[in-house]
């Protein structure tokens, strides 16, 4: 895929948005739990608010990344597409994917909090110990991981959509996996570098067969993945 022009800035923006809201949610959650902590004190309305606020913060940025990457890819191609349809697709994808992402993140956070409260009563712990157990769910490392992964997801999703549009116009692009070419390439993505997508027709999402037999869809292939797709016009 064409490099995400301002990837670092976009990752930083997503991470900042997650961290800012998470700090607020953590503070409110700890107050609700009480001392001694009781998970039953946390109403479902709190978690609904967490999901709503994170969605409201994330979806506009995911839409922006999608639209930017679609435009970047189209700059190097000899044909245009209906930009209105791409914009519509960007919004729809960001709402669906963002909603699923935030729900999954929040479900995991709830489990971490429940497990921490249970541990508080099963072994000798202080209130400070409990807060330390909960804090990583709201911390900067988690924010960074989500941000890196979702910039990759939004960018590659936009390119897949462009590929489908072009296929409808009779231009079938070829899709090759592209890693970052640095020492951080993992054992999942490394063997895929330069590999052509299997049986891509433009009517379905491209996928790759890893040497271990695993079927892998478009990047991101794993959390913190910065890989992309190298799109080429057929020779």
PyMOL commands that set and color helices and strands:
alter all, ss='L'
color gray80, all
select helices_A, chain A and resi 7-33+39-41+44-75+83-122+127-138+140-168+190-192
alter helices_A, ss='H'
color red, helices_A
select strands_A, chain A and resi 174-178+208-209+215-216+228-232
alter strands_A, ss='S'
color yellow, strands_A
deselect
rebuild
show_as cartoon
